[in-house]
Amino acid sequence: MPVESGSSAAARQAKQKRKSHSLSIRRTNSTEQDRSGLQRDMVEGQDSKLPLSLRSNLLDLFSQIEREFENLYIENLELRREIETLNDRLTAEGQTFEGADLAKGALKTKASHSTSQLSQKLKTTYKASTSKIVSSFKATTSRAVCQLVREYVGHRDGIWDLSVTRTQPVVLGTASADHSAMLWSIETGKCLLKYMGHQGSVNSIKFHPTEQMALTASGDQTAHIWRYMVQLPTPQPVADISQQTPCEDDVDFSDKDEADGEVEGPNDCPSIRMATTTLRSHQGVVIAADWLVGGKQVVTASWDRAANLYDVETSELVHSLTGHDQELTHCCTHPTQRLVVTSSRDTTFRLWDFRDPSIHSVNVFQGHTDTVTSAVFTVGDNVVSGSDDRTVKVWDLKNMRSPIATIRTDSAVNRISVSVNQKIIALPHDNRQVRLFDMSGVRLARLPRSNRQGHRRMVCCSAWCEENNTCNLFTCGFDRQAIGWNINIPVLLQEK
């Protein structure tokens, strides 16, 4: 560092000017020990929700950045002084030689070279400082540990939806654009049963709360209810597909689509081709369906802009829920109350209340600016909605005038799910990523995505499993596979 008096005076003036405009980081000419003490006093004196260690770390990082720029500023003063000296020398030489233009050119070249060097130093310092900040966040923030446990491969086209049974035996169900729905053994990844009763893409699958019945919605403008009986195979040792890895540190090494080739379906998988009950009333694609609490009624959502409420025993249409201006995209029922939420391409979602048999109220919520791809209930009094506008919003049923939390992402959000026990939101994205957030909007993790694990195309849906299985989160996508994950959330993050 230069030690000449003129440069030191200029540096002190610049530091004093920065000090007067600083909001949170204050510098003095004292020793490093005094500066650290001042930072500690600032940290303890300010009201912030950040942990004390994280705030101290941030102050240290910003102090390092400031010192780097201070050094660059002093070097800049030295360069300016050298340029002025060179300018004076060239001016004197220009009086002797007629090539004054040549001298000006040399000066311009020298100044340009010095400026270029300074610019490069600034860029390098900025990148290094930014990397330090990012690395600091990764090192000081506890991250969820995610492990890819099992892949469920057998569909011949993209998988739109998946669900886990609520009764024993616990199995995984998938709904695919190949006109079929499959039931899988969670432990072994083996296909247990294949339903082939639809004439169009199977867009949704949901299981009865107490019986071995499945509800599927299809592009053939119908919803089917069908019974199943499966026997779980003997569990096999879990292959070490991936090692436990902090989710945030995974990098996408390859965009190669490994699922372009034809995938042969399970040859020994039994199939069902006839539905127990067929629900017909819609004039368009039935995009989703779900069971009401108790399992005696079901609700369907269609591209004909209506949601229908059916009686399961008689297959009769009980109510037609109209009001959306464009096609519906999803429907969901409350786990303990007679409430239904429907989402639509008209950028709204609606809450339908069937708790009072004589009054069927409806509330319209306009919190998004693009298609609402899904809206789901939590066990408590919350609704979580996701949209193509790249946001997810958490709402309180008691006061839904404005969201209590907004999550902003970098890609459209598809069918989300919320875990019952940990209240973690799983966000499947168009960009092949799956991210985890808590109910307050704090990002917890991103599931691994590399050339060996993770989805290779759009992730369509996510579903949590609260049973004691090796997998507690499932995702599916248009790469024709479903994936079972083991998510381990640190206790500190759960209590946050």
N, C-alpha and C positions, 0 to 999 in steps of 0.2 A: 504494500500500500504506500502511496507517495507520502512523504513527510514534509514537503515544502510548505511554508507558512501560507502562501496564497491559496493553495489547493485546500489546506485544512480549514481556512476561514470560509471558503466557499462551501465546503462540505457541511460545516456547522450551520451555516445559514440555511442550506437546503433541509437539514434535519429539523431545524426549528420551524421551518415553514410546514413540513409534513406533520409535525407534532400538533400544530394549531388546527389542522384539518382532520386529524385522526379521530375515529369514533370509539375504538375499543382497544387498540394496541398503542401503547405509549412508550417512547424510547427516551433514555437519558444518556448522558456521557459518563455514567458511573461504570463500575466494574460489572462483570457478568453476575457476580453474586448479588449485587444490589438490584440488578435487573430482574433476576429470578425472584427476589423477595417482593419486588413491586408487582410482578405478575401474580404471585400467590395472593397478595392483598387484593388485587383486582378481582381474581376468581372468587375469593371468599366474600367480597363486598357486592358482587352483582347477583341479581336474581335470575336464575336460569334453570331449565329442566334438564340440561345436560349433566352427566356425571362429572364430578370434580376432576377425576383423572383425565377424562376426555377433553375437558376445557383447558386444562394445563397443557396437554399435548398439542392442542390446536394453537395456543399462544406461542408455544415453542416453535412450531412449524412456521407460523406467520413471522416470528422474529427472525428465523433463518432466512425467509424470503426477503425480508426488509434488509438484512445485512448484505445479501447477495446484490440487491439493487443499489444499495449504498456504495458497494465496491465498484459496480458498473458506472454509477454516477461520477465517482471520483476519477475513474479511468477515462470517462467521457470528457471531463474537464482537462485532463492531461492531453488528450487527443486534440481538443480544441486549441489548447495553448501551442502544441506542436504545429498545428495547421496555421495558426497566426504567425508563428516564427518562420515557417516555410514560405508563407505568403509574403512576408517582409523581405526575405532573402531573394525570392523570385522577382519581386518588384524591383529590388536594387539591381539584379542581373538584367532585368528587362530594359533598364535604362542604357546599358552598354550594348546589348544585342538588339538587332532589329526584330528578332523573332519573339516579340512580345506575346503573340497569339500562341506560340509554342509553349511559352512559360505558363500561360493561362491554362493551356490544355494539360500540362503536367500537373499543375495544381488541382485541376478538376479531377484528374485520374487518381491522384493521391488521396484527395478528400473522399472521392467515391469509394475507394478501397477501404479507407478507415471506417466510413459509415457502414459499409457492407459487413466488416468485421464486427462492429458494434451490434448491428442488427442480428447477426448470427449468434453472438453471445447472449443477447436478450432472449432469443428464441430458445436456446439451449437451457438457459437458467430457468425460464418459465416452465419448460417441459419437465425439467428435473424437480422443480418445486412442486408442480402439480402431481407428479408421480409420488412424491413423498407424502403429500396429503392423502391421496387415494390409498396408498399402502398403509398409512396410519389408521385410516378408517377400517380397513380390513383386519388389521392386527388388533385393534382395540375393541371391535364390536363382535360379540358372540354370534356365531352363525349356526344355522341348523345343519345337521349332518344328514345327507341324503344318500341312499343306496338303492341302485336298481337291482331288484330282486328277481323279477320274472317277466318274460315277454310272452304274450298270448297271440300266436300267429296262426292264421287259418282262413281268414276272410279273403275274398277275391276282389274286394273294392274297399273304399274308405269306410272307416267306422265313425258314425255320427254321434253315438251316445253309448253310455255304459252305466251300470247300476249294480249294487250289491244287495243280495237277499237280506231280509230282516229276520228270517227264521232259519232254523237248522234244517238241512245242512247249509252252511254259508257258501254261496257260489257267486261267481261274477257273470253278469250278463252283458252282452254287447249287441248293438243294433247297427247294421251295415247297409251301405248302398248296393250291396250285391243281392238284395231282396231277402236276406236271412237274418235271424237272430241266433246267437250261440250262448250256451251256458258252459262255463269253464270251472275246472278245479283250481282254486286259488293256490294251493300248495304245490301242485305238479305242473300246472299250465296245460293240462289235457282237456280237450273238448269233451263235454259230457253229453250234450244234447244240442240238436240243431233244429230251429223252427223255420219252416219253409212255406208257411201258409199265405204270405202276402204276394201280391202281384207287382209291387213297386218297392222302391227304396224303403227300408225300415229306419225311421228317423228317431225313434225313442223307445226305451224299454224301462219299465218300472215294475217292481215286485209287490205283491199283496203284503200287507203288514203282518198277517198271521197265518195265511195259508200258502200252499205251494202253487201259486198262480202268477202269471206274468201278463202285463199289459203292454202291447206294442202299438205304435202309431206308424202309418205308412203313407207313401206317396200315392197309393191306390185309392185314396180318399176314405179309408176305413181305419178303425182301431180294433184290434183283436185281443180277446182275453183267452188264454190257453193254460191248461194245467200241465205240470211237469212232475216227473219222478226221477231222481238221479241218485246214484250211489257213488260216493267219493272213493277214488282209488287210494291205494296205500301211498302215503307221502314219500317222495324221493329226496335224497340229500340235495340241498340247494346248491346249485353251481355258483362258483365265484365269478359272476358276470362282471361285477364292478366292485372295487374297493370303496370303503366309506370315504367320502370326499366332501370337504366343505363346499357347499353348492356354488358360492359366488366365484370360486377360482377356476371353474371349468371354462374352457375355450372351445369354440366351434372350429375344429380343425378341417372339416370337410363338409362341402355341401352336396356331395355325391348322393344321389338317391339310390339306395341299395334295394329298394322295394319295387323297382320298375319291372323286374321280371315277374312272370306268373308265379303265384304262390299256391301250392297245392293244398287243398283243404284236407281236414282229417278224414281218412278213409273208413275208419271203424267207428265213427260218431253216429249214434242213432238219431233219427229225425222224426219230427212231427209235421204233418201237412194240413191238419184240420184244426180250426179254432173252436173252442168251447162256445164262445159268444163273439158275434161280429156286430160292431156298432157302426151303423150307416145313417148319416144325416148331412154330412158335410158335402160341399160342392167344390172343394179344392183339396190340395195336399194337407193331410193331417201331420203337422210338424212335431207335436208333442202330446203327451197324455200322462195323467197321474191319478193316484187313488186318493180319495178323501179319507179323513180319519175314520177308522172303523172298517173301511174296505167295502162298504155297501154301495158306494157311488164312485164314479170316475168322471174326470173332466178332460176334455180334449181341446186342443188349439189348432186352428187351421188357417190356411192361406185365403180362405173365403171371408176373412176378417171377423170370424165369430168363434167363440168358445162354447162348447156344449157340455151340459151336465147330464149324465146318464144314470139310470138305475141298473145295477149289475145283474140283479136277478131276472128282471123282465126285459132288459135291453131297451127300455123306452127312454125317449128324450124327455128329461124333466124340465130343463131350462136351456134357452139359447142366450148366451151372454154376448150381446152386440154393443157396439159403440166405438170400437177402434176404427180408424180411418184407413189403415193399410193392413197388410198381411200380418198375422200373428207369428211370433218366432218361438215362443216358449210358454209353458204354464207350470205352476208349482203349487202344491197344497201345504198348509201348515201341519206340522206333525201332531199337534194336540187339539187344534180348534178347526171349526168349519170355515176356513178362510182360503181363498184362492187368489193368486196373483198371476196376471197374464201380461206378457210383454209383446211389443209390436214394432214394425218398421216405421210407425208414425212418430217415433222418438218418445213415446210415453209407455208407462206400465200402469195397470189398473188393479186395484184391490177390491175383490168381491167378498161380501160378508153374508154367509148363510147360517149364522148362529141363531138368528130369529127366523123361524119358518114363515112368518107373515111378512117380514121385511127383508128384502134383498138389496142392501145398499151397495154403492160402488163409489170409489174414490179414484180420481185420475191424478197422476203425478207426472210432472213435466220437468225432469231434472237433467235430461240429456239432449244433445244436439244432433244425434244420429240414431240409427236403429238400436233399440234395446234388445240385445241378443238373449238375455236371460235375467230373471229376477227370482230370488230364492228366499225362503224364510230361514231364520235361525231358531234354535230352541227357545230363545228368549223373545223379546218384543222388537226384533229387528228384521229388516228386509235389506238384502244386498242386491244391487242391480249392476249389470255390466253392459257395455255398449260398444258399438263400432266407432264411437268418438274417442276411444282409447282411455276411457275412464271407468272406474268402478266406484259406486257410492253406497254408503251405509246409511240406512234410514231407521228412525225410531217410529214404531207403529203408533205411539201415543202422540207424536208430534211430527208429522211428515211434511211440514212446510218447506223444510230445507234439510239437506243431509247432514249427519253428524260427523261424517268423515268422507273425504274424496281422495281416491287413489288415481294418480295420473301415470299412464304407461306410454310406451313408444309403439304399441301395436294394438289392433282391434282385439277385443276380448270376446271369447265365445262362452260356452255354458260353464258357469262357475259353480263351485260347491263350497260349503262351509262345514268344517268338522264340528261334531256335536260336543265333544269333551273339551278340546283345546280352543275352539272358536277361531280357527285359522282358515283364511280364504285362499282357495287355490284358483289361480287365474290361468286358463289355457289361452294361448295367443295364436294369431295368424302367422306370426314370424317363427313358429315352431318352439317357442319358449313356454315354460310353465313357471310362474312366480307365486310365492307364498307371502301373504300379508296378514297382520293381525287386524282386529276389528277397529282399531284406532287409526289404521292406515300406515302403520310402520312396516317397512319391507323386511321380511325375515330371511328369505332365501330365493335362489333360482335353481331349479332342478338341473342336473348336469346335462349338457348337450355337446357331444363330441362325435368323432367319426366312428365311435364304438358303442355309444349308448345315447339314449334320448330319441325323440321323434325327428324324422327327416322331412316331414311335411307339416302342414297346418295341424295344430292340436285343437280338436273339436270340443272335448268335454273332459271334466274331471269328476271324481267321486271318492268320498272318504269311506273307510271301513273302520268302525269302532270296536270290532271284535278282536280277540287275541290271535291275530294272524301275523305271518311274517310281513305282509303288505298292509299298510294302512292308508295308502293313497293310490288311486288308479287313474290313468290318463289314456285317452285314445285319440287317434288322428287319422288323417287321410293317407298315411303311409301303410294302412291296412293292418296295423297292429295296436294292441293294447299293452300297457306296461304297468307292472306293479312296483311300487316304491315303498321303501321303509324310511319314514321321516322321523328324525330324532330332534326335538326342539329342546334346547337347554332350559332348565328350570328358571333361570334368571329372565329369559325372554318371555316365558309364560306368565311370570308374575309382573312383568313390566306394564 
